[in-house]
Every structure is written in C-alpha cells, then in structure tokens.
C-alpha cells in the first residue's frame, strides 16, 4: 500500500446520495423562487457545504434564503434517504479489503455529521465508520474547495498530508485535496472526467479502487 491513510468523500463516493440530494435541492430552491434545474444543482453545489448554497443564492439574487432553509432541506433529504439511499456499488468490498489489510481510512465530507450518520445507518456502512473516523465540514471553518477539512482529518488520524490519498467525485473536492498537498483519485461515475482533470488519477468503477490503491 503506497499510502498511510485513505480519505473518502461521502456523498457519491460511499453513498449514492448525489442524485437524491440534488434533485431535492433543485426542487426546494425553485419552490422558494430561485429556479434551479437538477443539472444546475449538480454543477453549482455538488460536493460543497451548505454555506455555499446560501452564498451563491445571495450573490446572484440579492435575497437570503430562509433561516430554516437547512433544517427543512435536511428533513426532506433524510426522509428520502430512508426510502431510497443505497451504498455506492463496490464500496463495501473496498472497505473490507482496507480493514483486512490494516490500512487506516476515514471519511471527510461537506455534509453534516447528522447527514453522514443517517446515510451510513441506512446503507449499512455504519459498521465501517466509528465516530473517530468521521469528519465533517462542521468541524472546520471553511468547507471544500478549501483544504481545511482534509488537513484536519489527516491531523486527527495522525498522518502527514503527503502520505494521504483522497477519493473524490466533485471538482470542489479534488481542488481541496490538491490544495492540501494530497494525492486524489477522481471517481467519474457521475462526474465527467474533464471536470476532475486535476486528480492524480481517474477511475469510473468503485470495484477497481482497491487494486488501484495497492
């Protein structure tokens, strides 16, 4: 194993949540008078923390989102997760191999701790992630594309940034990993490869990841 720590993004990498959350985000923004398509949501918000949604809407329209926006949105997302969410195909096998080989791993997500936990519980991935392996943008001052979250995760796991590899599926996440001085493997199942061009390498099937990391 060429790395001392594997840092997974969560949405779209561990759990297949991006189609669900972006569909609901686009619908809710449209409902509030900010017409947004699913494609718009993927382009503008995929991989980002919630503060980016507030900042972009305010910048573009001059109108702030409601104070309860995050609470309402998360309630809708969590309910949909309970009905629809699945793990990304092949990720269980990747985690099983890392654990069997004794390779440290963790998750560093733009999502809240509550969102990560709901997703993992619903998909059964909670067996792989104790609290000491979960890091959220809530833990740092700035979310992706700033490097803060990945650097924080590496520090907490006791590994130097240059010995880490990040698994990401969003342009914002790839930028954050590069800024942190880490290698990054770009997962292109949902994201065009050209948008992850800064990545160290690209792959489109999670079943291939264990072999690539080796």
N, C-alpha and C positions, 0 to 999 in steps of 0.2 A: 504493500500500500504506500503510495507516494505522498499521502497527506496524513497529518495527525488529527485533523478534525474535518468532518463533512457537515456543512451548514445548509439545511434545507429551507427554502422558502416554503410557505404552507399552501396558499391558495393557488391551485393549478399545478402544483408540484406533488404535494402529499394528498390533498383532497381536490376532487374535480368540482370546485365551487365557482370558478370564474363565470361560466355560463349562467348559473343561478343568480349570483350577486349582481352581475352587470345587467341582466335583464330587469331585476327589481330596482336597481339604482336608476336606470334609464326611465322606467315607468314612474318612479316616485318624483324625480326631477321634472318630468313632463307634467305630472299631476300638479306640481307646485308652480307651473307657468314658465318652466325652463325647458323647452322642447329638446329632448335628447334621445337619440336612437341607441340601440344596443351597440352598434358599431362605434358611435361617438363615445360611449362609456368605456368600451374596451380601449380605444385609442387614448383617451384622456386620463382615465382613472385606474386602469388595471395595474396592480402592484403597488398602489400608493396608499398612504394612510388617509383617514377621513378628513384631516385638516386640509388636504389638497382639494377635495371637493368643495369645501367652503370657500377656500381662497380663489379657485378658478371661477366659481359662480359669481362671487362678489366682484372680481376683477372684470368679468365680461358683462355683467348686467348692472352693477352698482347696487344690487339688492342682496342682503344677507339671507341665508337660509334660516328657517325657524329654529328656535333654541332647542326644540325637542327633535330636530331632524335625525340626529344619530340614534336616539332611543327608538324612534318609530322605525327607522330603516333596519336597525339590528333586530328588532322584534319580527319584522317581516322576513328577514334573511334566516333567522334561527328557525322560524316555523317552516320555511321552505326546506332548510337543511334536514329537518326531522323527516320530511316526506320524501326528499329526492336525492340527498347527497350520497355519493359513492367515493371510495378511495380512487386515486389515480391507478389505472391498471398497471400492475407490476411493482408497485412501490412496497408492498408487503414483503416481497421476495428480496428487494434491495435492503430493507431494514433488517430482515432476518440474517442476511449474509454479513452485514456490518456488525451486528451483535455477535454472531458466531465467531467472527474474526477478531473481536475485541477492538474494533475501530470506533473511537468516540464520534458521536453525531449529536446534532441538536436541530431545533427549528428556530428561525428568526423571521418573524412575519410582521408585515404592516398592520395586520389585523389585531384586534384587542385580545387580551387573554381569554375573555369570555367566548369570543368567536372561535379562537383556536380550540378551546376545550369542547365546545358544542360540536364542532366538526370532527374532532378526534373521537369523541364518545359515540357519535352517530355512525361513524365508519369503522369503529373497532381499532383505530390506530392509537388510542389512548394506552394500550398495553406497551407501546414502544416509547412513550414520552412521559416521564415523570416531570414534576414541576421544575427540577433542576436542569431540564433540557429544553425548556420553553422560554423564548424571549420575544417580546412584542415591542412595537414602536411606542407603546405606552411607557416603556422603561427608559426611553431616551428623549432628548429634547427635540430632535429632528428625525423624521422618517426618511425612507428612501426617496430620492437618489443620494441623500447624504450618507456617508459611510458609518455613521454613529452606531446604528443597530448591529451591524456585523462586527464592528470593533468591540462593542460591548459584549456580544455573545462570545467572541474569542477570548476576551479577558476573563469572563466568568468561567469559561471552560478551561482556562489555563494554557492556551495555545497561542503562539505567535501568529500574527496575521499571514505571514508568508508561508506558513505551514497549513493553512486552511484552504478548502475549496468550497465554493458556494454553488448550489444547484438552484437556478432561477429560470423563470419563464417570462419575465417582463423586462422591457427596456430600462425602466427605473431601477429595478433590482440589479441588473447587470451593471449599470453605471455605479451603483452603490458599492458593489463588490470590487470593481476596478479601482474606485476611489479608496477603498480600504486596503488595497495592495494584495488582494487575494485572487487566486485563480477562480474562474467561474465557468461552469458548464451550462450552456443555454439550452433549455428544453423547448423545442419548437413544435410541440404537438398542437398548440393553439396560436402561437405567435410566428409570423413569417420570419424566416432565418435572417433576412436582411435587417430586421429591427433589433436583432441580438448580435450584430456583427462584431461588437466589442468583446464578446465572450472568448475565453481561451479555446473552447471547442463547442460544437453544437451536436445535439442528438435529438431524435424525434420519437424514440420508443423507450419508456422507462425500464423495460426489461433489459435494455443494453447497458444501463448505468453502472451496475456492479462491475461488469467487465471493463468498462472504460476507466473506472476509478482504480482498478487493480494495477 
